[in-house]
Amino acid sequence: MNAILERRSIRKYKDKKISDDIVEELLKAAMAAPSAANEQTWQFVVLRDKETMKKITKVHDYSKMLLEADVAIVVCGDKSKELVKDFWVQDCSAATENILIEAQDKGLGAVWLGVYPMKERVDGIKEILKLPEGIIPLSVISIGYPNENKKPSDRFNKERIHYDRW
């Protein structure tokens, strides 16, 4: 529960490498996410190339932290794997959240950069990464060793809870 409650969006990173083993553990966490009809409609693009990350900052206004990140993971939906129409969004959102929680657990900082459904971002990232037809980028996760410290935020609000009816 600590990794969930202490997770914060981290946008500043140290100049320190993340091992390939840790990246693989982040991807294992992603693929352990729940999936509609167990379709597992996700695909992942791991980015380490600074020029590629820089190009993404040109099509995504809120992605400047990629310039400091050691790694980014682009979570994509694969329409060819879906039997239940459009549930790829939920599948890939769950995978994205699992990466964020696992990053926190590993002592990393990360932030979810929304891509889908913003057409300009989707099209721009598809072009930059040469994504094939039917592969749709949902999110980019910027990851690095944190160079900022944010205190946990208590978001629990009983006023948002309803029992049996509104």
C-alpha positions in Angstrom: 0.0 0.0 0.0 2.9 2.4 0.7 3.9 2.5 -3.0 0.4 3.5 -3.9 -0.1 6.1 -1.2 3.4 7.6 -1.6 3.4 7.7 -5.4 3.6 11.3 -6.8 4.2 12.7 -10.2 7.9 13.3 -10.4 9.2 15.6 -13.2 12.8 16.2 -12.2 15.4 13.5 -12.4 19.1 12.9 -11.6 21.6 12.1 -14.3 21.7 8.5 -13.3 21.1 5.4 -15.5 18.3 2.9 -14.9 19.4 -0.7 -15.5 17.8 -2.8 -18.1 16.8 -5.3 -15.4 14.8 -2.6 -13.6 13.1 -1.5 -16.9 12.2 -5.2 -17.5 10.6 -5.3 -13.9 8.6 -2.2 -14.8 7.3 -4.0 -17.9 6.5 -7.2 -16.0 4.4 -5.0 -13.6 2.7 -3.5 -16.6 1.8 -6.9 -18.0 0.5 -8.1 -14.7 -2.3 -5.5 -15.0 -6.0 -6.6 -15.3 -7.2 -6.8 -18.9 -10.7 -7.0 -20.3 -11.4 -10.6 -21.4 -7.7 -11.2 -20.7 -7.0 -9.8 -24.2 -3.8 -8.0 -23.0 -4.1 -5.4 -25.8 -1.0 -3.6 -24.8 2.3 -3.0 -26.6 5.3 -1.1 -25.1 8.0 1.1 -26.7 11.0 1.7 -24.4 12.8 4.9 -25.1 16.3 5.7 -24.2 17.3 7.8 -27.2 17.4 11.5 -26.2 16.7 12.7 -29.8 13.5 10.6 -29.9 12.4 12.0 -26.5 13.2 15.5 -27.7 11.0 15.0 -30.7 8.1 14.0 -28.5 8.4 17.3 -26.6 7.6 19.0 -29.9 4.2 17.2 -30.2 3.3 17.0 -26.5 3.4 20.4 -24.8 3.6 19.0 -21.3 6.5 16.5 -21.8 9.6 18.7 -21.2 10.6 16.4 -18.3 11.6 13.8 -21.0 14.7 15.9 -21.6 15.9 14.9 -18.1 14.5 11.3 -18.0 16.8 8.3 -18.4 13.9 6.2 -19.8 10.4 6.6 -21.1 7.9 3.9 -21.8 5.2 4.5 -24.4 2.1 2.4 -23.6 0.2 1.5 -26.7 -3.1 -0.2 -27.4 -3.0 -2.9 -30.1 -6.4 -2.9 -31.9 -5.5 -6.2 -33.6 -5.7 -8.0 -30.2 -9.1 -6.7 -29.1 -12.2 -8.7 -29.2 -14.1 -6.4 -26.9 -14.2 -3.0 -28.7 -12.3 -0.1 -27.2 -11.4 -1.8 -23.9 -7.8 -1.4 -24.8 -8.0 2.0 -23.1 -8.8 0.4 -19.7 -6.1 -2.3 -20.3 -3.4 0.2 -21.1 -4.5 2.6 -18.3 -4.1 -0.3 -15.8 -0.7 -1.1 -17.3 0.4 2.5 -17.0 -0.7 2.7 -13.4 1.2 -0.5 -12.6 4.4 1.0 -14.1 4.0 4.1 -12.0 3.5 2.1 -8.8 6.4 -0.3 -9.5 8.6 2.8 -10.3 7.7 4.2 -6.9 8.5 0.8 -5.3 11.9 0.8 -7.0 12.8 4.3 -5.7 12.3 5.8 -9.1 10.3 8.9 -10.0 7.8 8.8 -12.9 4.9 10.8 -14.4 2.0 9.8 -16.7 1.9 11.9 -19.8 -1.5 11.6 -21.4 -1.5 11.0 -25.2 -4.8 9.4 -26.2 -7.4 10.8 -27.1 -5.6 14.0 -28.2 -5.3 13.6 -32.0 -2.3 15.8 -32.4 -0.4 13.9 -29.7 -1.5 10.5 -31.0 -0.6 11.3 -34.6 2.7 13.0 -33.7 3.9 10.1 -31.5 2.8 7.5 -34.1 4.9 9.3 -36.7 8.0 9.7 -34.5 7.9 6.1 -33.4 6.9 4.7 -36.7 4.0 2.8 -35.1 2.2 0.4 -37.4 -1.5 0.7 -38.3 -3.8 -0.3 -35.3 -1.2 0.6 -32.7 -2.4 3.7 -30.7 -0.2 5.4 -28.0 -2.2 5.9 -24.8 0.5 7.3 -22.6 4.2 8.1 -22.3 5.7 7.5 -18.8 8.8 9.6 -18.1 11.1 7.8 -15.6 14.2 8.6 -13.7 15.8 8.7 -10.3 14.0 11.5 -8.6 15.6 14.9 -8.2 12.7 16.3 -6.3 10.9 15.2 -3.1 7.2 15.4 -2.9 5.3 14.5 0.3 2.4 12.0 0.0 -0.9 13.6 -0.6 -4.0 12.3 1.2 -6.7 12.3 -1.4 -9.2 10.2 0.6 -12.5 12.0 0.7 -15.6 10.4 2.3 -17.9 12.8 0.4 -17.1 10.9 -2.8 -18.3 7.6 -1.5 -21.9 6.5 -2.0 -23.5 3.2 -0.8 -26.2 1.4 -2.7 -27.4 4.5 -4.5 -26.4 8.2 -5.0 
